[in-house]
Amino acid sequence: MANLKSLAKDTAIYGLSSIVGRFLNYLLVPLYTAKISAESGGYGVITEIYSYVALLLVLLTFGMETTFFRFVNKGEHDPMRVYSTSLIAVGSVGICFVALILLFISPISNFLDYADHPSYVYMMVICVAIDAFLCIPFAYLRYQKKPIKFAALKLIFIFLNIILNLGYFIVLPHFIDNFRIDVGYVFGINLFCSAVSVLFFHKELTGFRWVFDKALMKKMWRYAWPILILGIAGILNQTADKIIFPRIVTGDLGKEQLGIYGACFKIAMIMAMITQAFRYAYEPFVFGKSRDKDNRETYAKAMKYFVIFTLLAFLLVMGYMDILKYIIAPDYWQGLKVVPIVMVAEIMMGIYFNLSFWYKLTDRTIWGAYFSGAGCAVLIITNILFIPYYGYMACAWAGVAGYGTAMVLSYVFGQKYYPINYPLKSIGIYVGVAALLYVVMALLPDEWPAACRIGINTVLILLFIGHLLYHDIGLEKLPVIGKKFKK
């Protein structure tokens, strides 16, 4: 239980930076959607470009975050030697990648349909190379159990990004006549913030000898390359729809519809905040716990509570959609129907992440590549087949199909090679209760006043919390209620 409390504490701190950071970034969503109309397709450009950024970030880190944790906890190598080798490897790959893209900027811009805006491409590439390099110092902070500094640095970047965006979209138009918004400045601001972020890692990048251990790197690469394949497949599960969509639905309509889907997708990313916060704390926790005798029991409990709290987050988002929808401008609301579907897909992704540690702990990372590859294939095929008929709704359901496939495969094979007694019955009951409560929410008539729907939804959410308190946490353990409950 002490281990779970430590995990919960770190998750709370990482979660604070992730949730507060995402919330602050959400301030940009109403800003963008208010200043960039859905019809213009400008937000579709932002959605597409950042989809490529996410994919490139995985390519340029090539699994070195997880590999760093694995080798630094093995005890076979000097931790600083592992850290230094990881830094040099990721930094060198990033520099070579930027040079290659800048050398062929014209044909690449033409291929991406940004021939008139090559600056979008080179700003994106430089930005992602810097972010990839900084992933290793951020991982080092997690290894050193410094979640507060980790959170502070993340938030500094976000605050700077928001301030500059507010200056460009709100302040400048008051001082410049006939001011025209160019979405390229969104990428320029991001690049500036990434470059400034490097300055805050002076302590993590100095004070030790930079050494590149070739023999160590060979071992790390053998461990990392399946994780790279896994990562590519995993990120394609999140971004392939936004990359494929404008290739199938072409022209201004494609950018417009992609912008609507991307804006509503942001609301569903509340679930991604939770899974990301959990991941930041859980990854070093799992590798550190791997030698303990009760590790599998702890993993099983962590899975259960992860599912419970993601289900609660799902109900909270859907229950207060009448409020949350104002995150985006009204001309984007037609896409809100994708939110519950995307959130279910994110829950499946989180479960898959929990299940994935069996092959990381047993050094069978190739299995992760198989599972994520299968899920990615299902997602891509579903998008290609159904986007022409169902538009961005096909994108949402393709995520469920892809993550569901990877989740099931990882569980089946995991129980064979690294069996863990997950409390499936208890988890299933929570899933059933949450599904029933959501159906009731969805059946409430749209004609009813928003306050009435919110009131009923609040009662339903409290029922779910009451079920959790009574069956798992125990009312007698609560600070004030517990004493009265005992009496």
N, C-alpha and C positions, 0 to 999 in steps of 0.2 A: 504493500500500500504506500510505503514511503517513496518507492520508485515512481509510482503513478502520480503522487503529489508533486514530485520534482518535475515530472513530465508536464503536468497540468500548469505548474508555475511558469516554466519556460514557454509553453504554448501560449499562455496568457500574455506574456511580454512580446513574443514574436507576433502573436495575434493582434496585440494593440498596434504595433507598427504596421502590420498588414492591413487591418481593418480601418484604422485611422487613415493610413495612406491611401487605401482604395477609396475611402469615403471622400477624402480631399480631392482625389482624382475625379471622383464623381461630380465634383463641382465644375470640372471642365466639360462634362457631358452636357449639362443644361446650357453651359456657355456656348459650346460648339453647335448644339442643335438649335439654339436661339439665334445665333449669328450666321449659321450656314443652313439654308433651307434644305429640306429633304429632296426637293425637285432639282436643286443644283448638282447634287451628287458629290458635293465636297466632302461630306462625312463618309461617303463610300470610299473615297480616295484614302482618307485617314485610316479607315478600317482595313483596307487592302494592304497598305504599306506596312502597318504594324503587324499584320499577319506574317508578312515576309520577315520582319524583324524578329518575331518570336521563333520562327524556323531557323533563321541564321544564328540566333543565340545558342540554340542547341548544337548546331554544327560546329561553332567556334569554341564551345566549351568541351565538346566531344567526351562527355561523361566524366570529366576530371573532378567534379565536385564530389560525387559518390566515391570515386576511386581514391581521392584524397582522404576521405574519412576511413575507408577500408584499410589503407596502408599506414596511416598515422596511428591507428588503433591496434595494428598487428603487433607492435613492439619489436619488429625485426629491423627497423631502420630509424635513424635519427629523425624526429618529427620535423625539424627545420630543413633537413635535406629533402624530405618529401614535399614540404611546402615550397621550397625554392625551385625544385624540379618542376612542380606543377605550374608555378608562376611563369617560368621561362617557356615552357611548352605552350601554354595558352597564349601568352603574349606574342611569341614568334609566329604562331599560326595566324593570329589576328592581323599582324603587320603584313604578312605575305598575302593574305586574303584581300586586304584593302588595296595593296599595290596592284593586284591582278584585276580587280574590278575597275579601278581608275584607268587602267591601261585599255580596257575594252568598254568604256562607259557608253559610247554611242550605240553599238549593237545591242548591249544589254538593255539600255533605255528603250530602244525601239521594240525589243521583244516584249517588254513589260507594258507597252502602250503609253510610255511616258517620254516619247521622243522630244516633246516640247518642254519637258521639265526634267532634264537629267540631274538637276540639283537634288530632286527628291531621292534619287537613287544613291548618289555619293554621300549625302548627309546620313541616309539610313545606314549605309555600310560602315562609315567611320564610327557612328554612334554605337552600333551593335558590337564592333570590335572592342571599344572601350568597356562596354558593359560586360562583355564576356571575360575580359581580363579581371575586372573587379569582382567577378563571381568567386574567385579563389581567395582574395582577402576577406570577403564576407564569410566564406566557408571557414576560414581560419578563426574568425571571431566566434563562430558557432562552436568550433572545436575547443576553444579556450573558455567556453561557457560565459560569454560576454553578451548576453541578449540585449542589455540596455544600450550598449554602444552600437550594436547592430541596428536596433530600432531607431536610435537617434540619427544615424547616418542615412538610413532610408528616408526618414521624415525630412531631413534637411534638403535632400534632392527634390522631394515632392513639393515642399513649400516654395523652393526657388522656381520650380517649373510652373506652379500655379501663379505666383506673383508676376512672372514674365508674360504668361498667357493673358492674365487680366490686363496687364499694361498694353499688350498689343490689341486685344479685341475690344476693350472698353475705354482705356485712357487715350490712346493715340487718335481714334476717330474724332475726339473732341478738339484736337489741335491741328488736324490735317484736313483740308477741304477735299471733298470728293474721294475720301479714303476708300480703297477697295481691298477687301480681305483676300489674302493669298494663303491657302492651306500650307504652302511650303514653309511658312514661318513657324508652323507647329513643329515641324521636323527640325528646323534650325534652333529653336528654343531647347528642344530635347537634347540636341547635340551639345549645345553650350553647357547645359546642366550636367551631362555625363562627364564632360571634360573637367569641369570644376570639382566634381566628386572625387577625382583622383587625388586632389590636394589634401583631402581629409584622411587619406590612408598613409600619411608620411610615416607614422610609427610602425605600421604593418609592412611597409615596403623598405624599411631601412633598419640598421642595427644588427644585421646578420649577414653572413657571407652567401652571396648568390652563387649557387653551384647547380650545374645540370648533370645529374648522374644518369649516364646512358643505360647502364645495366638496370638501374631502378626503373627508368622510363620504359624499357622493354617489358618489364613485369607489369607495370601500371597499364601499358597499352593493351596487353593481352586481357587484362581485366576490364578495361574501359571500352574496347571497341563494341562488344555486344550491348553495353549500356548506351553507346552512341546510336546504334541501330534502334534500340528500344526508345531512346529519346526522340529520334526522328519520327518514328511511328507514333509516339505519344503526342508530340506537338502537332503532327499532321492531323491527329484526331481532333485537335482544338482549332486548327487554322485552315485545314484543307478546304472546308466548305467556303470560306471567305476568299480563297485563292481560285477555286474552281468556279464559283458562282459568276463572276464577271466574264469568264471565258465562255460560259454557256448562255447567259443572259447578257448580251453585248450592248454597247452603246450607252447612252445616257440613262436608259431604263435600268440597265444592270447596276450602274453606280448608285442610282436612286434607291433601288430595292435593297442593295447591299448596305447602304447607309441606314435604312430603316431597321434591317436585321441586326446590324452592328450596334445600333443605339439600344435596342431592346435587349440584346445579348449582354450589355453592360449591367443591366439590372440583375440578371441571373448570376452575374459574377460575384455576387455576395457569397455564394456557396464556394467559389474559388478562393475567397479570402480565408475561409475556415480551413479548407484543405491545405492551403499554402502555409498557414500558421502552424497547423499540425505537422506538416512535413518538415518545416524548419527545426522543430523541437524533436520530432520522432526519429529522424534519420540518425543523428549522433547518439540518441538514447538507445536505439536498437543495437547498434554496433558495440556500444559500451556495455550493454546488458547481455550480450551474446554468450558470455562465459558463465553466467549465473545459472543455478540449477532450476530456478522457477521462471526462466525466461519465457517459455511457451505459454504458461498460465497468464503471465503479464501481457503478452501480445494479444491473447484472446480477449482479456478484459478491455484492453485499449481499443480493439476493433469494435466491441459492443458499444462503448461510450462514444466512439467516433460516429457510429451510425445514428445513435440516439440524438446527438446534438446537431447533426446535419439535417435530420428529419425535423427537428424543432426549428432550425433556421428556415427550412423550406416552408413550414406552416406560417412562420412569422412574415416571410416575404409575400406569400400568397394572401395571407389574411389582411395585410395592410397595403395591398396593391393600389387601392384607391388614393393612397398618399404617395407611395413610391413612384407612381407613374409620372409624377410631376418632375422627376429627375430629368426627363427628356421633354422636348417641345411637343405640343399636341399633334403636329403633322407627322409625328413618328409613332403615335399610339396604335396605329393599325397593326403593328407587329408585336404587340404585347402578348399575344397568344403563344409565342414561342417560349416565354419565360419559364413556365412550369416544366416544359419538356427539357430545356437546356439544364435546368437545375437538377432534374433526375439524372441526366447524363453526368453532371459534375459529381453527384453522390456516388455513382458507379465508378467514376475515375478515382475518387478518394478511397473506396473500398479496394479497388485494384492496387492502389499504391500500398495499402496496408498488407495486402496479400503478397506483394512483390518481394518482401524481404526474405522469403524462404530461399530463393535462388541467389540473392546477394550474399546471404550468410553461408551458403554452401558453395560459393564460387561457381555457380552454374548460371552466370548472367546471360548466356546465350538463349536460355529459355525465355527470358524477358523480351528478347528481340523477336522470338517466335510469336509470343502472345500479342505484343503490341503490333507486330507486323500483320497478324491475322485481323486484329481489330481495325487497323488502319485500312486494310484492303476492303473490309466490309463497309467501312464509312465512305471510302472513295467511290466504290461501286454504287452504293445507295444514292450518293449525291449525283453521280453522272446519270443514273437511270431515272431518278424522280424529280430533279430540279426542273426539267422542261415541263412537267405536269403540275407540280405543287409549289414551285418557287422556293422561297426561303424556309417554308415549313419542312421541306425535305431535308434541309440542312440540319434543322433541330432534331428530327427523328433519326437522322444518320448518326448523330453523336451518341444517342442511346444505343443504337445497334452496334456501333464500334466499341464503345466502352463495355457494353454488356458482354460482347464476345470475349474481350481480353480478360474481364473479371471472372467469367465462368471457367475459362481455360486455366487461369492461374490458380484458382481454387482446386480444381480437379487434380492437376499435376502436383500442386503443393502438398495436398493430403497424401500423396504417394511418396514424395521424397523428403518432406519435412512436415509431418502431420501435427496439426494444432487443433485442439478440441474447442473450436469456436462455439459459443452458445447460440446455435442457429435457431432454436425454438424461441428463445427470448427475443432475439433480433427480429425474427419473423413476426412476432406479436406486435412489436413497436411499428414495423413497416405497415402491418395491417391496420393498426389504429390510426396512423398518420394518413394512410390512403383513404380511410373512411371519413375522417374529418375534412380532408381536402375535397372529397366529392360533395359533402354538404356545403362547403364554401362555394364551390363552382356552381351549384344548383341555385344559389340565392339570385333572385331576379335582378337584372341590371336596372330595372325601373325603380327599385327601392332606393331611398336616400342613402348616400354614401355612409353617413353616420350610423344608420341602422345596420348596414352590412358589416361595418367595422366593429360595432358592438357585439354582434353575433359571433363574428370571427374571433374576437378576443375571448369570449366564453369558451369557444372550441379549443383555442390554444391553451387556455388554463386547464382544460380537461386533460390535454396531453401532458402538461407539466405535473398535474396532480397524479396521473398514472405513474410518471417517472418517480416522483417523491415517495409515493406509497409502496411501489413494488421494488425499487432498486436502491434509492438513496436512504429511505427510511425517515419518516416524520420525526421519530424520536431523536435523530441526530441533528436536527435543525436547532440553531442557537436559542430562539425564544419559544417557537412552537413546540420544540421537542420536550421541554419540561412539562408543558400542559398535556401533551400527548401521552407521556408516561403516566401522569396522574389519572 
